[in-house]
Amino acid sequence: MHTTTPVSFNLAAELDAALKHAATAAALDEADTFSPEVRPADPRHGDFQANGVLPYAKAHKQNPRAVAEALLAALPAELRDRYEVAIAGPGFINFRARPAVLLDWLLHYDSARKLRAGAASYHGGERTLVDYSSPNTAKQLHVGHIRSMVIGETICRLLEFCGAEVIRDNHIGDWGTQFGKLIWGYKNRLDENALAQDPLEELERLYKVADEAAKTQPAVLDAARAELVKLQQGDPENLRLWNEINRISSTAFHRIYEQLDIRFDHELGESFYNDKLPRIYDEMQSCGLATESQGALVVFHPEHPRFAKQPFIIRKSDGASNYATTDLATMLYRTEHFAADSIIILTDTRQNDHFEQLWLTTQKWYAKKGYRLPKFEHLSFGSILGHDGRALKTRTGDPVRLQSLLDEAVERAFALVTEKSPELPEADRRHIAETVGVSAVRYADLSQNRSSDYVFDWDKLLSFDGNTAPYLLYAVTRIHSIFRKLGLDPYTATGGENGRSTADTATAATGDGGNSAAGGSMATATEEESANAPATAAATSADTAHAAPTPPETEHELALARKLLQFPAVLQATTAQFRPHFLCTYLFELAGSFSSFYAADKVLSDEPATRARRLLLCTRTLLLLETGLKLLGLRLLTRM
């Protein structure tokens, strides 16, 4: 019989709270300073481990094992009934949930709605603005842009799932000196046929032509500057061209955003802040933060080892604004207009110094003015490299266009799908290829530590072996195939309270599946299902509907159940550090645990209660895989 104790979403957090209470009950010295530091453990030792005893004992010059023993003695009997508790080494405390606890959790968290409700305590009540993608107009998106896009979107989805109110802002580079050259090029070197055929390609060509001409012909440089002045002064023709350039760019950007299922609440470009810049100059000077240096208005940070002499230029010597000015105005607008509690900006690592100076300046400025200071995170990421260890480029040396990359991924996926399932109608193969190809590119990025560079490898990212999108999508379709053969809805077969709608699943692909993933590689779904199939699906459905699942018993049942219960802790760690690869690794391990379970234990057991608990493990694995993949921004399939 399973327990009636209220089911905590995050058992690690529950144990952490219990140990803090035990520290007070045991009358430890300065018990309020004790931090249990409970986290998932090595499965050989338990489900969770408290690592805080050693640092506490060292700080208070006590024997760590004696401290651990005192804490265990003070734990309530009810908790000891639910967990096996043991002290390891000099003072680590290991907890292993008893099978009844595992069953309680699996029965309670039966839908994405309940998972979301459980996770709401992580970031509930927070209003977070996330600034990501942020391309420059008149330039095509290339492969380097995908990191900000997919990491940013995933962070938004994770924070929303964990209770935060998220504001997505695409801070587009739609202003600046480049527009003088671009407008000159448009007026003097435009190829109208090329513009009609590929507008963004022609705009990018025009800028390059104008830029090269300006470097060698002073008259062209002067003319480009004159066009910029006219734009800044509101010349109708130049404003018309500027708006047309931005419209063309936006159309191209949004075609890719739609393909990647990325959306924004706001697209406030740099131009939006033009009328807000004078306030920045006034307040920086009135606060005593900015000083004149060689004709420019700059901020120094004398306490900083680098920025004491490296200026943060907020107005150039010619009186023009720059990124620093606009970013300070943006920070203020986000604080005042959006009332953001937290601001997150994603860029590559090359901008680390800029955002460190921006934040140092903002903190001093807000303190002097008495403004409310939000939390701020600059999340940087590494580069995508080719096999030569350099930035990924085409054979001509140009950056790989993102649209070309996505198109190639889809075509490669179509070739694979056609090879493995040639009997499917072409429309179905095209649909599957679009999902698999785009997901493969996206997942290949997210599964890497965002701080690191990584090598782009077609064979690896489209492989059905290892930690890849195709493998995980196959793992999902495999579980769907089990329930499809039984004539059961996987979201209601074992007590999912509201059925398909609560699972937040994607629309199923059409067509009959012919393959399934097992242990990280391909296997035939039909053969696996028929080996376990009952005499009639109706009989199995009826038996399962009347049988109550029992607590997991076998080695592989227990291992899978314990892996499922790690989801809350993984979700917490992923959002705390904004590192999506934590979630990717977990999903890959979960799929592997399911494969081991399915290979070892016959799901369609002749014993109704056993069959019910094994189907429960199947449906909860499906729920967490689909929930996790959707948080990563992947579209799902039910057949492949």
C-alpha positions as CSV (number, residue, x, y, z in Angstrom):
1,M,0.0,0.0,0.0
2,H,1.4,3.4,-0.9
3,T,1.5,6.3,1.5
4,T,-1.0,9.1,1.9
5,T,1.6,11.8,2.5
6,P,1.2,14.8,0.2
7,V,3.3,14.3,-2.9
8,S,6.1,16.8,-3.2
9,F,7.2,17.7,-6.8
10,N,10.8,18.0,-5.9
11,L,11.8,15.4,-3.4
12,A,15.3,16.8,-3.1
13,A,13.8,20.1,-1.9
14,E,11.6,18.2,0.5
15,L,14.6,16.5,2.0
16,D,16.5,19.7,2.1
17,A,13.7,21.3,4.2
18,A,13.5,18.3,6.4
19,L,17.3,18.4,7.2
20,K,17.1,22.2,7.9
21,H,14.3,21.5,10.4
22,A,16.4,18.6,11.9
23,A,19.3,20.9,12.4
24,T,17.1,23.1,14.6
25,A,15.6,20.1,16.4
26,A,19.1,18.6,17.0
27,A,20.2,22.0,18.5
28,L,23.2,22.3,16.2
29,D,25.3,25.4,16.7
30,E,24.0,28.2,14.5
31,A,21.5,25.8,13.0
32,D,20.1,28.5,10.8
33,T,23.3,28.6,8.8
34,F,23.2,24.9,8.0
35,S,22.7,24.3,4.2
36,P,22.0,20.6,3.5
37,E,22.8,20.9,-0.2
38,V,20.6,17.9,-1.3
39,R,21.0,16.9,-4.9
40,P,20.6,13.8,-7.0
41,A,23.1,11.0,-6.0
42,D,25.1,8.4,-7.8
43,P,22.4,5.6,-8.2
44,R,24.8,3.2,-6.5
45,H,24.4,5.1,-3.3
46,G,20.8,6.4,-3.4
47,D,18.5,8.8,-5.0
48,F,19.6,11.9,-3.2
49,Q,22.7,12.9,-1.2
50,A,23.1,15.7,1.3
51,N,26.6,17.2,0.9
52,G,26.3,20.1,3.3
53,V,27.4,18.4,6.5
54,L,31.2,18.6,5.7
55,P,31.4,22.3,5.1
56,Y,29.2,23.0,8.1
57,A,31.3,20.8,10.4
58,K,34.5,22.3,9.1
59,A,33.2,25.9,9.7
60,H,32.1,25.0,13.2
61,K,35.1,22.7,14.0
62,Q,33.0,19.7,14.6
63,N,33.1,16.0,13.7
64,P,31.1,15.7,10.4
65,R,30.0,12.2,11.1
66,A,28.7,13.2,14.5
67,V,26.8,16.0,12.9
68,A,25.3,13.6,10.4
69,E,24.3,11.2,13.1
70,A,22.6,14.0,15.1
71,L,20.7,15.1,12.0
72,L,19.5,11.5,11.3
73,A,18.3,11.1,14.8
74,A,16.3,14.3,14.5
75,L,14.5,13.3,11.3
76,P,10.8,12.5,11.8
77,A,9.8,8.9,11.8
78,E,7.4,9.4,8.9
79,L,10.3,10.5,6.6
80,R,12.4,7.5,7.8
81,D,9.5,5.3,6.8
82,R,9.5,6.7,3.3
83,Y,13.3,6.6,2.7
84,E,16.2,4.4,3.4
85,V,18.7,6.7,5.0
86,A,22.4,6.0,5.5
87,I,25.6,7.9,6.3
88,A,28.5,7.4,3.9
89,G,32.1,8.4,4.2
90,P,33.0,11.2,6.6
91,G,29.4,12.6,6.7
92,F,27.5,12.4,3.4
93,I,23.8,11.5,4.0
94,N,22.2,9.3,1.3
95,F,18.5,8.9,0.8
96,R,16.8,6.2,-1.2
97,A,13.0,6.5,-1.8
98,R,11.1,3.4,-1.0
99,P,9.0,1.9,-3.9
100,A,5.7,3.2,-2.5
101,V,7.1,6.8,-2.7
102,L,8.0,6.2,-6.3
103,L,4.5,5.0,-7.1
104,D,2.9,7.9,-5.3
105,W,4.9,10.4,-7.4
106,L,4.2,8.6,-10.6
107,L,0.4,8.5,-9.9
108,H,0.2,12.1,-8.9
109,Y,2.2,13.8,-11.6
110,D,0.2,12.4,-14.5
111,S,0.0,15.5,-16.8
112,A,2.0,18.4,-18.1
113,R,-0.4,20.6,-16.2
114,K,0.6,19.0,-12.8
115,L,4.3,19.1,-13.7
116,R,4.0,22.8,-14.5
117,A,2.1,23.4,-11.2
118,G,4.8,21.6,-9.3
119,A,7.6,23.6,-11.0
120,A,5.9,26.9,-10.5
121,S,7.6,27.4,-7.1
122,Y,11.0,27.7,-8.9
123,H,10.3,31.1,-10.6
124,G,6.7,31.9,-9.7
125,G,5.9,35.6,-9.4
126,E,9.0,36.7,-11.4
127,R,8.7,38.9,-14.4
128,T,11.7,38.2,-16.7
129,L,12.6,39.9,-19.9
130,V,14.7,37.8,-22.3
131,D,16.6,39.5,-25.1
132,Y,17.7,37.1,-27.8
133,S,18.3,36.6,-31.5
134,S,18.8,40.4,-32.1
135,P,20.0,40.4,-35.7
136,N,21.1,43.4,-37.7
137,T,18.8,44.4,-40.6
138,A,20.0,44.2,-44.2
139,K,22.1,41.1,-43.3
140,Q,21.2,37.5,-43.7
141,L,21.1,35.2,-40.7
142,H,24.0,32.8,-40.7
143,V,24.8,29.7,-38.7
144,G,26.3,31.7,-35.8
145,H,22.9,33.3,-35.2
146,I,21.2,30.0,-34.3
147,R,22.8,29.8,-30.8
148,S,21.1,32.9,-29.5
149,M,17.8,31.9,-31.1
150,V,17.4,28.4,-29.8
151,I,19.1,28.9,-26.4
152,G,17.0,32.0,-25.8
153,E,13.8,30.4,-26.8
154,T,14.5,27.4,-24.6
155,I,15.2,29.6,-21.6
156,C,11.9,31.4,-22.2
157,R,10.0,28.1,-22.3
158,L,11.7,26.8,-19.2
159,L,11.1,29.9,-17.2
160,E,7.4,30.0,-18.3
161,F,7.0,26.3,-17.3
162,C,8.5,27.2,-13.9
163,G,6.1,29.9,-13.2
164,A,7.7,33.1,-14.5
165,E,6.0,35.7,-16.6
166,V,8.3,36.0,-19.6
167,I,8.7,38.9,-22.0
168,R,10.5,38.1,-25.2
169,D,12.3,41.0,-26.9
170,N,14.1,40.9,-30.2
171,H,16.4,43.9,-29.9
172,I,17.1,44.4,-33.7
173,G,20.0,46.4,-35.0
174,D,18.0,48.7,-37.2
175,W,20.0,52.0,-36.8
176,G,23.5,53.3,-37.1
177,T,26.2,54.4,-39.5
178,Q,25.8,51.5,-41.8
179,F,22.5,52.9,-43.1
180,G,24.3,55.9,-44.7
181,K,26.3,53.5,-46.9
182,L,23.3,51.2,-47.5
183,I,21.1,54.1,-48.7
184,W,23.9,55.4,-50.9
185,G,24.3,51.9,-52.4
186,Y,20.5,51.6,-52.9
187,K,20.3,54.9,-54.7
188,N,23.4,54.4,-56.9
189,R,24.1,50.6,-57.4
190,L,20.8,48.9,-57.1
191,D,20.0,45.9,-59.3
192,E,16.2,45.9,-59.4
193,N,16.0,42.4,-60.8
194,A,18.2,41.0,-58.1
195,L,16.1,42.9,-55.5
196,A,12.9,41.3,-56.8
197,Q,14.5,37.8,-56.9
198,D,16.2,37.8,-53.5
199,P,15.8,41.1,-51.6
200,L,18.0,40.4,-48.6
201,E,20.8,39.1,-50.8
202,E,20.7,42.2,-52.8
203,L,20.7,44.5,-49.7
204,E,23.7,42.6,-48.4
205,R,25.5,43.0,-51.7
206,L,24.7,46.7,-51.8
207,Y,26.3,47.3,-48.4
208,K,29.4,45.5,-49.4
209,V,29.7,47.5,-52.6
210,A,29.2,50.8,-50.8
211,D,31.6,49.9,-48.0
212,E,34.4,49.0,-50.4
213,A,33.8,52.1,-52.5
214,A,33.8,54.3,-49.3
215,K,37.2,52.9,-48.4
216,T,38.9,54.0,-51.6
217,Q,36.8,56.9,-52.8
218,P,36.5,59.9,-50.3
219,A,33.6,61.3,-52.4
220,V,31.6,58.2,-51.8
221,L,32.4,58.2,-48.0
222,D,31.2,61.9,-47.9
223,A,28.1,61.0,-49.8
224,A,27.3,58.1,-47.5
225,R,27.7,60.4,-44.5
226,A,25.4,62.9,-46.0
227,E,22.7,60.2,-46.6
228,L,23.0,59.3,-42.9
229,V,22.6,62.9,-41.8
230,K,19.5,63.2,-44.0
231,L,18.1,60.0,-42.5
232,Q,18.7,61.2,-38.9
233,Q,17.1,64.6,-39.8
234,G,13.9,62.9,-41.0
235,D,14.3,63.2,-44.8
236,P,11.1,61.6,-46.2
237,E,12.9,59.6,-49.0
238,N,15.6,58.2,-46.8
239,L,13.1,57.3,-44.1
240,R,11.0,55.5,-46.8
241,L,14.1,53.5,-47.9
242,W,15.0,52.8,-44.3
243,N,11.6,51.4,-43.6
244,E,11.7,49.3,-46.8
245,I,15.0,47.9,-45.8
246,N,13.7,46.9,-42.4
247,R,10.5,45.4,-43.9
248,I,12.6,43.2,-46.2
249,S,14.8,42.1,-43.4
250,S,11.9,41.4,-41.0
251,T,10.2,39.2,-43.6
252,A,13.3,37.1,-44.1
253,F,14.0,36.8,-40.3
254,H,10.4,35.7,-39.6
255,R,10.5,33.0,-42.2
256,I,13.2,31.3,-40.2
257,Y,11.6,32.1,-36.8
258,E,8.5,30.4,-38.0
259,Q,10.5,27.3,-39.1
260,L,12.1,27.1,-35.7
261,D,8.9,27.8,-33.8
262,I,10.3,31.0,-32.3
263,R,8.1,34.0,-31.4
264,F,8.6,37.4,-29.8
265,D,6.4,39.7,-27.8
266,H,8.3,42.8,-28.9
267,E,10.8,43.8,-31.5
268,L,12.1,47.1,-30.2
269,G,15.1,47.9,-32.4
270,E,17.8,50.4,-31.6
271,S,15.9,53.1,-33.5
272,F,13.1,52.9,-30.8
273,Y,15.5,54.4,-28.3
274,N,16.7,57.4,-30.3
275,D,14.5,59.9,-28.4
276,K,15.5,58.4,-25.1
277,L,19.3,59.0,-25.4
278,P,19.4,62.7,-24.2
279,R,18.2,61.5,-20.8
280,I,21.2,59.1,-20.6
281,Y,23.7,61.8,-21.3
282,D,22.1,64.1,-18.8
283,E,21.8,61.6,-16.0
284,M,25.3,60.1,-16.5
285,Q,26.8,63.6,-16.2
286,S,24.5,64.8,-13.4
287,C,25.3,61.7,-11.3
288,G,29.0,62.3,-11.8
289,L,29.6,59.0,-13.5
290,A,30.5,60.2,-17.0
291,T,33.5,62.5,-17.8
292,E,34.9,64.0,-21.0
293,S,37.9,62.2,-22.4
294,Q,39.4,63.3,-25.8
295,G,36.1,64.8,-26.8
296,A,34.1,61.7,-25.9
297,L,31.8,61.1,-22.9
298,V,33.0,58.1,-21.1
299,V,32.6,56.1,-17.8
300,F,35.6,54.6,-16.0
301,H,35.5,52.0,-13.3
302,P,38.6,52.7,-11.2
303,E,38.0,49.7,-8.9
304,H,38.1,47.2,-11.8
305,P,41.4,45.8,-13.0
306,R,40.6,46.2,-16.7
307,F,38.0,48.9,-16.8
308,A,40.0,51.4,-14.7
309,K,41.6,52.5,-18.0
310,Q,39.3,50.9,-20.5
311,P,36.6,53.5,-21.0
312,F,32.9,52.7,-21.5
313,I,32.1,55.3,-24.3
314,I,28.6,56.5,-24.2
315,R,29.0,59.4,-26.6
316,K,31.6,59.5,-29.3
317,S,33.8,62.5,-30.0
318,D,31.7,63.4,-33.0
319,G,28.6,63.6,-30.8
320,A,27.1,60.3,-32.1
321,S,25.6,57.6,-29.8
322,N,26.7,54.0,-29.9
323,Y,25.8,50.6,-28.5
324,A,26.6,51.7,-24.9
325,T,24.2,54.6,-25.1
326,T,21.4,52.6,-26.6
327,D,21.9,49.7,-24.2
328,L,21.7,52.0,-21.2
329,A,18.5,53.5,-22.5
330,T,17.2,49.9,-23.1
331,M,18.1,48.9,-19.6
332,L,16.1,51.9,-18.2
333,Y,13.1,51.3,-20.4
334,R,12.9,47.6,-19.5
335,T,13.1,48.6,-15.8
336,E,10.5,51.4,-16.0
337,H,8.1,50.3,-18.7
338,F,8.1,46.5,-18.4
339,A,8.9,46.6,-14.7
340,A,11.2,43.6,-15.2
341,D,12.4,41.9,-12.1
342,S,15.1,40.2,-14.1
343,I,16.7,40.9,-17.5
344,I,18.6,38.2,-19.5
345,I,20.6,39.0,-22.6
346,L,22.1,36.4,-24.9
347,T,25.1,37.1,-27.1
348,D,28.4,35.4,-28.0
349,T,31.4,35.6,-25.8
350,R,33.0,38.4,-27.8
351,Q,30.6,40.9,-26.0
352,N,31.5,39.8,-22.5
353,D,33.4,43.0,-21.7
354,H,30.7,45.3,-23.1
355,F,28.0,43.8,-20.9
356,E,30.2,43.7,-17.8
357,Q,30.8,47.4,-18.2
358,L,27.1,48.0,-18.9
359,W,26.1,46.3,-15.7
360,L,28.8,48.0,-13.6
361,T,27.6,51.4,-15.0
362,T,23.9,50.5,-14.5
363,Q,24.4,49.5,-10.8
364,K,26.2,52.8,-10.0
365,W,23.7,54.9,-12.0
366,Y,20.6,53.3,-10.4
367,A,22.1,53.6,-6.9
368,K,22.7,57.3,-7.4
369,K,19.2,57.9,-8.8
370,G,17.4,55.6,-6.4
371,Y,16.0,53.4,-9.2
372,R,14.9,49.9,-8.5
373,L,17.7,47.5,-9.7
374,P,16.6,44.3,-11.5
375,K,18.6,41.2,-11.6
376,F,20.8,41.0,-14.7
377,E,22.3,38.0,-16.5
378,H,24.4,38.2,-19.6
379,L,24.4,34.6,-21.0
380,S,27.3,34.2,-23.4
381,F,27.9,31.2,-25.7
382,G,30.7,29.8,-27.8
383,S,31.1,29.4,-31.5
384,I,30.1,26.7,-34.0
385,L,33.2,25.3,-35.6
386,G,34.0,23.3,-38.7
387,H,36.1,20.2,-38.6
388,D,39.2,22.4,-39.1
389,G,38.5,24.0,-35.7
390,R,37.7,27.4,-37.2
391,A,34.3,29.2,-37.5
392,L,32.0,27.2,-39.8
393,K,32.1,28.6,-43.3
394,T,31.3,27.7,-46.9
395,R,34.0,26.6,-49.4
396,T,34.2,30.2,-50.6
397,G,35.0,31.4,-47.0
398,D,31.6,33.0,-46.4
399,P,29.5,32.3,-43.3
400,V,27.1,29.5,-43.8
401,R,23.6,30.9,-44.3
402,L,21.2,29.7,-41.7
403,Q,18.4,29.1,-44.2
404,S,20.7,27.0,-46.3
405,L,21.8,25.0,-43.3
406,L,18.2,24.3,-42.3
407,D,17.2,23.4,-45.8
408,E,20.1,21.0,-46.1
409,A,19.2,19.4,-42.7
410,V,15.7,18.7,-44.0
411,E,16.9,17.2,-47.3
412,R,19.4,15.0,-45.5
413,A,16.7,13.9,-43.1
414,F,14.4,13.2,-46.1
415,A,17.0,10.9,-47.6
416,L,17.2,9.0,-44.3
417,V,13.5,8.7,-43.9
418,T,13.1,7.5,-47.5
419,E,15.8,4.9,-46.9
420,K,14.3,3.5,-43.8
421,S,10.6,3.9,-44.6
422,P,10.2,4.0,-48.4
423,E,6.6,2.7,-48.2
424,L,5.4,6.0,-46.6
425,P,3.7,8.5,-48.9
426,E,6.0,11.3,-49.9
427,A,4.0,13.9,-48.1
428,D,4.4,12.0,-44.8
429,R,8.1,11.5,-45.4
430,R,8.4,15.3,-46.1
431,H,6.6,16.1,-42.9
432,I,8.8,13.7,-40.8
433,A,12.0,15.1,-42.5
434,E,11.0,18.7,-41.7
435,T,10.5,17.8,-38.0
436,V,13.6,15.6,-37.7
437,G,15.9,17.9,-39.8
438,V,15.1,21.1,-37.9
439,S,15.0,19.3,-34.6
440,A,18.4,17.8,-35.2
441,V,20.1,21.1,-35.9
442,R,18.4,22.7,-32.8
443,Y,19.2,19.8,-30.5
444,A,22.8,19.6,-31.6
445,D,23.3,23.1,-30.3
446,L,21.2,22.8,-27.1
447,S,23.0,19.6,-26.1
448,Q,26.3,21.4,-25.9
449,N,27.5,23.4,-22.9
450,R,26.5,26.9,-24.1
451,S,29.8,28.3,-22.8
452,S,31.8,26.1,-25.1
453,D,32.6,26.0,-28.8
454,Y,31.5,22.9,-30.6
455,V,32.2,21.2,-33.9
456,F,29.2,20.9,-36.3
457,D,29.0,17.3,-37.7
458,W,26.2,16.3,-40.0
459,D,26.7,12.6,-39.4
460,K,26.5,13.0,-35.7
461,L,23.5,15.3,-35.4
462,L,21.4,13.2,-37.8
463,S,22.4,9.8,-36.2
464,F,19.8,7.6,-34.6
465,D,22.5,6.5,-32.1
466,G,23.6,8.6,-29.2
467,N,22.4,11.8,-27.7
468,T,20.7,13.3,-30.8
469,A,17.2,14.5,-31.7
470,P,16.5,11.6,-34.1
471,Y,17.2,9.1,-31.2
472,L,14.9,10.9,-28.8
473,L,12.2,11.5,-31.3
474,Y,12.3,7.8,-32.1
475,A,12.1,6.9,-28.4
476,V,8.9,8.9,-28.2
477,T,7.4,7.2,-31.3
478,R,8.4,3.8,-29.9
479,I,6.2,4.3,-26.8
480,H,3.3,5.6,-28.9
481,S,3.6,2.4,-31.0
482,I,3.1,0.3,-27.8
483,F,-0.2,1.9,-26.9
484,R,-1.3,2.1,-30.5
485,K,-1.1,-1.7,-30.8
486,L,-3.1,-2.0,-27.6
487,G,-5.8,0.4,-28.8
488,L,-5.1,2.6,-25.7
489,D,-4.6,6.4,-25.3
490,P,-1.2,6.7,-23.6
491,Y,-2.3,9.8,-21.8
492,T,-5.4,8.2,-20.2
493,A,-4.4,4.5,-20.1
494,T,-3.1,4.7,-16.5
495,G,-5.0,7.6,-14.9
496,G,-4.0,10.7,-16.8
497,E,-6.7,12.9,-15.4
498,N,-7.5,15.1,-18.5
499,G,-6.2,13.0,-21.3
500,R,-4.3,14.3,-24.4
501,S,-4.9,18.0,-23.7
502,T,-2.9,17.9,-20.5
503,A,0.1,16.2,-22.1
504,D,0.7,19.3,-24.3
505,T,1.8,17.0,-27.1
506,A,2.3,18.0,-30.7
507,T,0.0,17.0,-33.5
508,A,0.8,13.5,-34.7
509,A,2.4,12.8,-38.0
510,T,0.4,10.8,-40.4
511,G,1.5,7.4,-41.8
512,D,2.4,4.0,-40.4
513,G,5.6,3.7,-38.4
514,G,7.9,0.9,-39.4
515,N,10.8,1.3,-36.9
516,S,11.5,2.0,-33.3
517,A,14.5,3.0,-31.3
518,A,16.0,0.6,-28.8
519,G,19.0,1.2,-26.7
520,G,20.2,4.1,-28.8
521,S,19.8,2.3,-32.1
522,M,17.2,1.3,-34.6
523,A,14.9,-1.7,-34.0
524,T,11.7,-3.0,-35.6
525,A,8.7,-1.8,-33.7
526,T,6.3,-4.3,-35.2
527,E,8.5,-7.2,-34.1
528,E,8.8,-5.8,-30.5
529,E,5.1,-5.2,-30.2
530,S,4.0,-8.5,-31.6
531,A,6.3,-10.3,-29.1
532,N,4.4,-8.8,-26.2
533,A,1.0,-8.5,-27.8
534,P,-2.0,-10.2,-26.1
535,A,-4.6,-12.3,-27.8
536,T,-6.8,-9.2,-28.3
537,A,-6.2,-5.5,-27.6
538,A,-9.7,-5.2,-26.2
539,A,-8.9,-7.8,-23.5
540,T,-5.7,-6.0,-22.5
541,S,-7.5,-2.6,-22.4
542,A,-10.2,-4.0,-20.2
543,D,-7.8,-5.7,-17.8
544,T,-5.6,-2.7,-17.5
545,A,-8.5,-0.3,-16.9
546,H,-9.6,-2.3,-13.8
547,A,-6.1,-3.0,-12.4
548,A,-4.3,-0.7,-9.9
549,P,-0.6,-0.3,-10.5
550,T,1.6,-1.7,-7.7
551,P,4.9,-0.2,-6.6
552,P,7.9,-0.9,-8.9
553,E,9.7,-4.2,-8.0
554,T,12.2,-5.3,-10.5
555,E,15.7,-3.8,-10.9
556,H,14.8,-2.1,-14.2
557,E,11.4,-0.9,-13.0
558,L,13.0,0.7,-10.0
559,A,15.8,2.2,-12.1
560,L,13.3,3.8,-14.6
561,A,11.0,5.1,-11.8
562,R,14.0,6.7,-10.0
563,K,15.2,8.3,-13.2
564,L,11.7,9.8,-13.8
565,L,11.7,11.3,-10.3
566,Q,14.9,13.2,-11.1
567,F,13.1,15.4,-13.5
568,P,12.2,18.2,-11.0
569,A,15.8,18.5,-9.8
570,V,17.1,18.6,-13.3
571,L,14.6,21.2,-14.2
572,Q,15.6,23.3,-11.2
573,A,19.4,23.0,-12.1
574,T,18.7,23.8,-15.7
575,T,16.8,27.0,-14.9
576,A,19.2,28.0,-12.1
577,Q,22.2,28.0,-14.4
578,F,20.5,28.5,-17.8
579,R,22.2,25.5,-19.3
580,P,19.8,23.6,-21.5
581,H,22.3,20.8,-21.9
582,F,21.5,19.6,-18.4
583,L,18.0,18.8,-19.6
584,C,19.3,17.2,-22.9
585,T,21.5,14.9,-21.0
586,Y,18.7,13.9,-18.6
587,L,16.3,13.1,-21.5
588,F,18.9,11.0,-23.2
589,E,19.5,9.1,-20.0
590,L,15.8,8.7,-19.5
591,A,15.4,7.2,-23.0
592,G,18.2,4.8,-22.2
593,S,16.7,3.7,-18.9
594,F,13.4,3.1,-20.7
595,S,15.2,0.9,-23.3
596,S,16.8,-1.2,-20.6
597,F,13.5,-1.6,-18.8
598,Y,11.6,-2.5,-22.0
599,A,14.3,-5.1,-23.0
600,A,14.3,-6.7,-19.5
601,D,10.7,-6.6,-18.4
602,K,7.7,-7.8,-20.4
603,V,5.3,-4.9,-20.4
604,L,2.3,-6.9,-21.4
605,S,2.5,-9.3,-18.4
606,D,-0.3,-11.8,-17.9
607,E,-0.7,-10.4,-14.4
608,P,-3.0,-7.3,-14.5
609,A,-1.4,-5.3,-11.7
610,T,2.1,-5.9,-13.1
611,R,1.0,-4.9,-16.5
612,A,-0.7,-1.8,-15.1
613,R,2.5,-0.6,-13.3
614,R,4.6,-1.3,-16.4
615,L,2.2,0.6,-18.6
616,L,2.3,3.4,-16.0
617,L,6.1,3.6,-16.4
618,C,5.6,3.7,-20.2
619,T,3.1,6.5,-20.1
620,R,5.1,8.6,-17.6
621,T,8.3,8.2,-19.6
622,L,6.4,9.4,-22.6
623,L,5.0,12.4,-20.6
624,L,8.5,13.5,-19.5
625,L,10.1,12.9,-22.8
626,E,7.5,14.9,-24.7
627,T,7.4,17.6,-22.0
628,G,11.2,18.0,-22.0
629,L,11.5,18.0,-25.8
630,K,8.8,20.7,-26.1
631,L,10.7,22.8,-23.5
632,L,13.7,22.5,-25.8
633,G,11.6,23.7,-28.7
634,L,11.4,20.5,-30.7
635,R,8.3,19.5,-32.6
636,L,7.1,15.9,-31.9
637,L,6.1,12.9,-33.9
638,T,4.0,9.9,-33.0
639,R,5.1,7.8,-36.0
640,M,8.4,7.7,-37.9
